[in-house]
Amino acid sequence: MGQHHEGGAGRKLEGSITAGGAATRDAVSILLGLSGSGLPYRVRAAAWKDQTLMASVTLADDKELLFTFERRTDETEGIIKTDHVVLSYSGDDPPRDLTEVLEGVGKARLADYDMERLAEIVVADPEAGKPGLPTPSRDEQDNRPSALLDTWGESDAYADFFAGGEIARSQLDSLDPTNLFVFVQHSDQECNHVNPHSVAPIMWLVNYPWEERTRYDRAARPEGFTDFTVVDRMLSTDLTENDVIMGNPDKVRRVLEKGIEVSKKLGKTLFFSNTCVPVVIGEDVESEVKRARKGCEGCPILYLTVTPRAMVNVFHDVLVAKRLEAEARTEPRGPNVINLIGYPKNRAHDELEAMLTAVGVERNVSLLPDLDFDLIEKLPEAAFNVFLSNYTWQHLYDQLTFESKIPFISPLPPYGLAGSRAWLAAILDALKLDADLERIFEDLAAPYRAHWNTLTEEAREYRVALVVRASETYYLTKPTFAWGVPIVAVLEEMGFSIDILLKLDSREEATKAAREVHSVFAHPERHTIKGFNSMEMLFSRLAEAPSHAVLTYHFFDWRATQGGLNMFSLQQFEPGLAGAVRTLERLVGICRTPYFRRYARYLQRTPEGLRAPVGD
């Protein structure tokens, strides 16, 4: 739950990378319980990064542990948890004596701190931000998702079914800030096929969890499709093969000129996105953007390269500065008024709002993926924020909660019948509202019970496969990494049996991963867990599995189809009671479809993904 912190000094740091000096290192050493402990460990470096405080602690043999202080959410895990902060670490497990100090002295000292007060430690440091100060370091590759986007040569890319790299790269496309910007994208055409937002009905390569095309019919063009202001909100250089080989800076100049023309007409900031291909070929795009800025007084141009770091603070001015200004002049309309943060405005959203109304809760605004100034202005009229648990948007949530006077919760989103009830209960508890939830929920669920029960009976006849690397079991055990969907719990509640296929590299890893996955089963007797350690073994597992479908984020995944399996993704899932029934209808329909099982022999591929000859 959130905590409002008076002051504002930390505002100077929020969203930045600022190294701390000796005063910061000493303060962190005291907080961790190292000062005066007699232990041979010291804080080598400390720095504020975006919305977190990070510190490197030296161990024996010049090894280091990287500690991170971050705002607590319902799903945040770490070695220390207080009401407002979580302390986690990366690297090998800390020595036992260090762990004992952290869990004892460190936890007690950290109890009175929130992130704003931690930020003030760095702000008060007279050396903070000076060049040459040591900064916490780590191998950034350790925390990068392994996927085809990151490296074509990744040895186990064949085991990637959750498209972590593609989602990290396209996280901005999961939002809809079209009321804030005019977009210009410097890219080849295929890059536009990866992105889910466009003015044309194109085929996408990734089943992004935020994309609505599976849930809703988007065949009809939006109203005003041919209008200049709609079409020109997204401009692209559409690089050709010759452009990639020879370079074509003139295209950048021309699209910038057009973008500036449109942004002036609409009175919006120009958002220029420089994508992977121009970066790889070494094109000097930034100079062209700087030239355009100099030649256009009063034309704000935002420049972005497609890296996770570059995306963190794109909306900082809106989510922090503008929000704090609004909070300073606006009060809540009532104790039962909430904002929904991270819940898209669609059919399921309207159904969730009806559920809230039934228990006496009023929705104020819904922010993210929608984002505009009017929503920010109205945000402080609510007494509480309810966030959809979503790791991809956590940096945006951190910006919304920084120094906010609006408390918040991040309950598990309302997927399935049990999840919907738990979601309502969490909101009522946070607002301290009395309601006869048992009676109200049964009344709400009554219209769906009979159909739900019929579908779950059929679902018990089917099995679904979930394929994941042993190092990425969090997709199955922590819903925040799966767009808030508790995949295993929802599939179990719907009646499906599950076949888990784990990519393993060692016996120790196998044991740990199997234990983690097994811990989330409510009915372990219905499920199986099997390992594989090669592409050939994966294909064999998929072909031999009794499953009827496999979860994959990749469009038309031939790894599945050649094994005779249907495909599903998070696009099939919807929250709420009616959404739970629609989800179950889709999944049952997918499982009962015999096409791929019947014609698998004609869908075989070579290891390179080419169509294999059909045998006799």
ChimeraX attribute file (.defattr): number of C-alpha atoms within 10 A of each C-alpha:
attribute: neighborCount
match mode: 1-to-1
recipient: residues
	/A:1	17
	/A:2	23
	/A:3	18
	/A:4	14
	/A:5	15
	/A:6	11
	/A:7	11
	/A:8	15
	/A:9	17
	/A:10	20
	/A:11	18
	/A:12	12
	/A:13	21
	/A:14	24
	/A:15	21
	/A:16	16
	/A:17	16
	/A:18	22
	/A:19	27
	/A:20	29
	/A:21	22
	/A:22	17
	/A:23	17
	/A:24	28
	/A:25	24
	/A:26	19
	/A:27	18
	/A:28	25
	/A:29	21
	/A:30	18
	/A:31	20
	/A:32	25
	/A:33	23
	/A:34	22
	/A:35	16
	/A:36	8
	/A:37	13
	/A:38	7
	/A:39	13
	/A:40	10
	/A:41	16
	/A:42	17
	/A:43	26
	/A:44	17
	/A:45	24
	/A:46	33
	/A:47	27
	/A:48	29
	/A:49	18
	/A:50	19
	/A:51	28
	/A:52	23
	/A:53	26
	/A:54	25
	/A:55	27
	/A:56	24
	/A:57	22
	/A:58	17
	/A:59	17
	/A:60	9
	/A:61	6
	/A:62	7
	/A:63	11
	/A:64	23
	/A:65	20
	/A:66	20
	/A:67	22
	/A:68	23
	/A:69	23
	/A:70	22
	/A:71	26
	/A:72	23
	/A:73	23
	/A:74	12
	/A:75	15
	/A:76	16
	/A:77	12
	/A:78	16
	/A:79	14
	/A:80	21
	/A:81	21
	/A:82	17
	/A:83	16
	/A:84	18
	/A:85	26
	/A:86	22
	/A:87	24
	/A:88	17
	/A:89	18
	/A:90	14
	/A:91	13
	/A:92	10
	/A:93	10
	/A:94	17
	/A:95	10
	/A:96	9
	/A:97	10
	/A:98	20
	/A:99	15
	/A:100	13
	/A:101	16
	/A:102	22
	/A:103	15
	/A:104	14
	/A:105	16
	/A:106	22
	/A:107	21
	/A:108	15
	/A:109	15
	/A:110	25
	/A:111	15
	/A:112	12
	/A:113	16
	/A:114	24
	/A:115	25
	/A:116	26
	/A:117	18
	/A:118	22
	/A:119	25
	/A:120	18
	/A:121	20
	/A:122	29
	/A:123	21
	/A:124	14
	/A:125	17
	/A:126	13
	/A:127	16
	/A:128	21
	/A:129	18
	/A:130	12
	/A:131	9
	/A:132	8
	/A:133	16
	/A:134	15
	/A:135	19
	/A:136	22
	/A:137	14
	/A:138	14
	/A:139	8
	/A:140	7
	/A:141	8
	/A:142	10
	/A:143	9
	/A:144	13
	/A:145	18
	/A:146	24
	/A:147	23
	/A:148	17
	/A:149	17
	/A:150	15
	/A:151	11
	/A:152	10
	/A:153	9
	/A:154	12
	/A:155	12
	/A:156	15
	/A:157	18
	/A:158	17
	/A:159	21
	/A:160	21
	/A:161	20
	/A:162	28
	/A:163	20
	/A:164	23
	/A:165	19
	/A:166	22
	/A:167	24
	/A:168	17
	/A:169	19
	/A:170	19
	/A:171	19
	/A:172	19
	/A:173	18
	/A:174	20
	/A:175	18
	/A:176	17
	/A:177	18
	/A:178	15
	/A:179	15
	/A:180	18
	/A:181	22
	/A:182	27
	/A:183	23
	/A:184	24
	/A:185	21
	/A:186	26
	/A:187	21
	/A:188	20
	/A:189	13
	/A:190	13
	/A:191	17
	/A:192	19
	/A:193	16
	/A:194	20
	/A:195	23
	/A:196	22
	/A:197	17
	/A:198	14
	/A:199	16
	/A:200	9
	/A:201	13
	/A:202	13
	/A:203	13
	/A:204	17
	/A:205	19
	/A:206	22
	/A:207	24
	/A:208	27
	/A:209	18
	/A:210	17
	/A:211	17
	/A:212	16
	/A:213	14
	/A:214	15
	/A:215	18
	/A:216	10
	/A:217	8
	/A:218	11
	/A:219	8
	/A:220	8
	/A:221	11
	/A:222	10
	/A:223	8
	/A:224	10
	/A:225	13
	/A:226	12
	/A:227	9
	/A:228	10
	/A:229	15
	/A:230	15
	/A:231	14
	/A:232	18
	/A:233	22
	/A:234	18
	/A:235	20
	/A:236	21
	/A:237	20
	/A:238	16
	/A:239	20
	/A:240	14
	/A:241	10
	/A:242	9
	/A:243	15
	/A:244	17
	/A:245	9
	/A:246	11
	/A:247	17
	/A:248	16
	/A:249	13
	/A:250	11
	/A:251	16
	/A:252	20
	/A:253	17
	/A:254	12
	/A:255	18
	/A:256	25
	/A:257	14
	/A:258	14
	/A:259	25
	/A:260	25
	/A:261	14
	/A:262	21
	/A:263	23
	/A:264	15
	/A:265	10
	/A:266	15
	/A:267	15
	/A:268	20
	/A:269	21
	/A:270	24
	/A:271	23
	/A:272	24
	/A:273	17
	/A:274	19
	/A:275	18
	/A:276	17
	/A:277	15
	/A:278	20
	/A:279	14
	/A:280	9
	/A:281	12
	/A:282	10
	/A:283	15
	/A:284	13
	/A:285	17
	/A:286	14
	/A:287	10
	/A:288	15
	/A:289	18
	/A:290	12
	/A:291	11
	/A:292	17
	/A:293	17
	/A:294	11
	/A:295	10
	/A:296	12
	/A:297	8
	/A:298	10
	/A:299	18
	/A:300	17
	/A:301	22
	/A:302	16
	/A:303	17
	/A:304	16
	/A:305	18
	/A:306	17
	/A:307	14
	/A:308	14
	/A:309	10
	/A:310	11
	/A:311	17
	/A:312	20
	/A:313	19
	/A:314	17
	/A:315	15
	/A:316	18
	/A:317	13
	/A:318	19
	/A:319	22
	/A:320	24
	/A:321	14
	/A:322	14
	/A:323	24
	/A:324	24
	/A:325	14
	/A:326	17
	/A:327	19
	/A:328	11
	/A:329	9
	/A:330	15
	/A:331	16
	/A:332	18
	/A:333	13
	/A:334	13
	/A:335	14
	/A:336	20
	/A:337	19
	/A:338	28
	/A:339	24
	/A:340	22
	/A:341	21
	/A:342	22
	/A:343	21
	/A:344	20
	/A:345	14
	/A:346	12
	/A:347	14
	/A:348	19
	/A:349	18
	/A:350	13
	/A:351	16
	/A:352	22
	/A:353	15
	/A:354	17
	/A:355	21
	/A:356	18
	/A:357	12
	/A:358	16
	/A:359	19
	/A:360	14
	/A:361	21
	/A:362	18
	/A:363	18
	/A:364	22
	/A:365	20
	/A:366	23
	/A:367	22
	/A:368	23
	/A:369	19
	/A:370	18
	/A:371	19
	/A:372	18
	/A:373	15
	/A:374	10
	/A:375	16
	/A:376	22
	/A:377	17
	/A:378	18
	/A:379	26
	/A:380	28
	/A:381	20
	/A:382	24
	/A:383	21
	/A:384	28
	/A:385	28
	/A:386	23
	/A:387	24
	/A:388	25
	/A:389	28
	/A:390	22
	/A:391	18
	/A:392	18
	/A:393	21
	/A:394	18
	/A:395	19
	/A:396	20
	/A:397	23
	/A:398	23
	/A:399	24
	/A:400	21
	/A:401	25
	/A:402	26
	/A:403	25
	/A:404	22
	/A:405	19
	/A:406	24
	/A:407	16
	/A:408	22
	/A:409	19
	/A:410	24
	/A:411	21
	/A:412	22
	/A:413	25
	/A:414	24
	/A:415	25
	/A:416	28
	/A:417	24
	/A:418	15
	/A:419	23
	/A:420	22
	/A:421	21
	/A:422	17
	/A:423	21
	/A:424	21
	/A:425	19
	/A:426	16
	/A:427	23
	/A:428	19
	/A:429	12
	/A:430	16
	/A:431	16
	/A:432	11
	/A:433	14
	/A:434	10
	/A:435	14
	/A:436	8
	/A:437	15
	/A:438	11
	/A:439	10
	/A:440	15
	/A:441	19
	/A:442	12
	/A:443	12
	/A:444	16
	/A:445	19
	/A:446	12
	/A:447	12
	/A:448	15
	/A:449	15
	/A:450	10
	/A:451	13
	/A:452	20
	/A:453	14
	/A:454	10
	/A:455	19
	/A:456	20
	/A:457	13
	/A:458	15
	/A:459	25
	/A:460	15
	/A:461	14
	/A:462	19
	/A:463	21
	/A:464	25
	/A:465	26
	/A:466	21
	/A:467	24
	/A:468	24
	/A:469	25
	/A:470	22
	/A:471	15
	/A:472	18
	/A:473	19
	/A:474	17
	/A:475	23
	/A:476	22
	/A:477	20
	/A:478	21
	/A:479	21
	/A:480	25
	/A:481	20
	/A:482	21
	/A:483	22
	/A:484	23
	/A:485	28
	/A:486	23
	/A:487	20
	/A:488	22
	/A:489	20
	/A:490	20
	/A:491	19
	/A:492	21
	/A:493	17
	/A:494	25
	/A:495	20
	/A:496	25
	/A:497	24
	/A:498	24
	/A:499	21
	/A:500	22
	/A:501	23
	/A:502	25
	/A:503	28
	/A:504	20
	/A:505	15
	/A:506	10
	/A:507	9
	/A:508	9
	/A:509	14
	/A:510	20
	/A:511	12
	/A:512	14
	/A:513	23
	/A:514	18
	/A:515	11
	/A:516	16
	/A:517	20
	/A:518	17
	/A:519	11
	/A:520	15
	/A:521	16
	/A:522	12
	/A:523	12
	/A:524	15
	/A:525	8
	/A:526	15
	/A:527	17
	/A:528	14
	/A:529	16
	/A:530	15
	/A:531	20
	/A:532	20
	/A:533	15
	/A:534	16
	/A:535	17
	/A:536	11
	/A:537	13
	/A:538	20
	/A:539	18
	/A:540	13
	/A:541	16
	/A:542	23
	/A:543	19
	/A:544	11
	/A:545	21
	/A:546	15
	/A:547	22
	/A:548	23
	/A:549	30
	/A:550	26
	/A:551	21
	/A:552	25
	/A:553	24
	/A:554	21
	/A:555	15
	/A:556	15
	/A:557	18
	/A:558	18
	/A:559	25
	/A:560	22
	/A:561	25
	/A:562	22
	/A:563	25
	/A:564	27
	/A:565	31
	/A:566	26
	/A:567	24
	/A:568	23
	/A:569	20
	/A:570	22
	/A:571	17
	/A:572	20
	/A:573	24
	/A:574	22
	/A:575	25
	/A:576	29
	/A:577	29
	/A:578	21
	/A:579	24
	/A:580	26
	/A:581	24
	/A:582	18
	/A:583	24
	/A:584	26
	/A:585	17
	/A:586	16
	/A:587	25
	/A:588	22
	/A:589	12
	/A:590	18
	/A:591	22
	/A:592	15
	/A:593	14
	/A:594	13
	/A:595	13
	/A:596	20
	/A:597	17
	/A:598	11
	/A:599	14
	/A:600	16
	/A:601	18
	/A:602	16
	/A:603	19
	/A:604	21
	/A:605	17
	/A:606	9
	/A:607	13
	/A:608	7
	/A:609	10
	/A:610	11
	/A:611	14
	/A:612	14
	/A:613	12
	/A:614	10
	/A:615	7
	/A:616	4
